[in-house]
Each structure stands twice: as structure tokens, then as C-alpha cells.
């Protein structure tokens, strides 16, 4: 996950370029998803925090379910 900072006039071009990206460095293939577009870096950081917390919570629940089924 990364933050890309571009001007509003270049937003559409940046999104199109990211969606057409198939390789980054030695990682091939890659999948690019735009999770949030914000007006300020502060708003983007707030959204990142919420997304990260939700991802961790979901991952923990999946692991708990997996270990619970192994113990049965």
C-alpha cells in the first residue's frame, strides 16, 4: 500500500497509469486498486488508519476461525 500525491489536474491520468501498470520492479504481475482519493494528506492518513485497522481485524478473525477449526 502506498500514497501517491498528485495535483487535482493530474488525478485522472495518475489513476489510469496505475491501472495499466502490470509490473513494479521484480514483482510481476501486480494488481492496483485505488482505495481513497483525498484533498489533504491528513485525510488520506486518516483513511489509511481506518483501512489498516479493518484489515487487521478481519485477518485476526480469519486466523481465530482457522485455529478453532484445527482444535476441534
C-alpha positions as CSV (number, residue, x, y, z in Angstrom):
1,X,0.0,0.0,0.0
2,X,1.4,3.4,-0.8
3,X,0.3,7.0,-1.1
4,X,0.7,8.8,-4.4
5,X,0.5,12.6,-4.3
6,X,-0.6,14.4,-7.5
7,X,-2.3,17.6,-8.3
8,X,-6.0,17.5,-9.0
9,X,-5.5,18.3,-12.7
10,X,-3.4,15.1,-13.0
11,X,-5.6,12.8,-10.9
12,X,-7.3,11.0,-13.8
13,X,-4.0,10.5,-15.6
14,X,-2.4,9.1,-12.5
15,X,-5.3,6.7,-11.9
16,X,-5.2,5.5,-15.5
17,X,-1.4,4.9,-15.4
18,X,-1.7,2.9,-12.2
19,X,-4.5,0.8,-13.5
20,X,-2.4,0.0,-16.6
21,X,0.6,-1.0,-14.5
22,X,1.4,-4.7,-14.7
23,X,4.9,-4.8,-13.1
24,X,6.6,-2.9,-10.4
25,X,10.3,-3.7,-10.0
26,X,10.7,-7.5,-9.9
27,X,7.1,-8.1,-8.9
28,X,5.1,-9.4,-11.8
29,X,2.0,-9.3,-12.0
30,X,0.7,-6.6,-9.8
31,X,-2.9,-5.5,-9.1
32,X,-3.6,-1.9,-8.4
33,X,-6.7,-0.7,-6.6
34,X,-7.5,2.9,-5.7
35,X,-8.7,2.8,-2.2
36,X,-9.2,6.5,-1.5
37,X,-8.8,9.9,-3.1
38,X,-8.5,12.8,-0.6
39,X,-7.9,16.5,-0.8
40,X,-5.3,16.7,2.0
41,X,-2.6,14.4,3.2
42,X,-4.2,14.4,6.7
43,X,-7.5,12.9,5.3
44,X,-5.6,10.3,3.4
45,X,-3.7,9.3,6.5
46,X,-6.9,9.0,8.5
47,X,-8.4,6.8,5.8
48,X,-5.2,4.6,5.8
49,X,-5.5,4.2,9.5
50,X,-9.2,3.0,9.2
51,X,-8.3,0.6,6.3
52,X,-5.4,-0.8,8.2
53,X,-7.4,-1.4,11.4
54,X,-10.2,-3.1,9.4
55,X,-7.7,-5.3,7.6
56,X,-6.0,-6.3,10.9
57,X,-9.4,-7.1,12.5
58,X,-10.5,-9.2,9.5
59,X,-7.2,-11.1,9.4
60,X,-7.3,-11.8,13.2
61,X,-10.9,-13.2,12.9
62,X,-9.8,-15.4,10.0
63,X,-6.9,-16.8,12.0
64,X,-9.0,-17.4,15.0
65,X,-11.5,-19.3,13.0
66,X,-8.8,-21.4,11.4
67,X,-7.2,-22.3,14.7
68,X,-10.6,-23.0,16.2
69,X,-11.4,-25.5,13.4
70,X,-8.0,-27.2,13.8
71,X,-8.6,-27.7,17.5
72,X,-11.9,-29.5,17.0
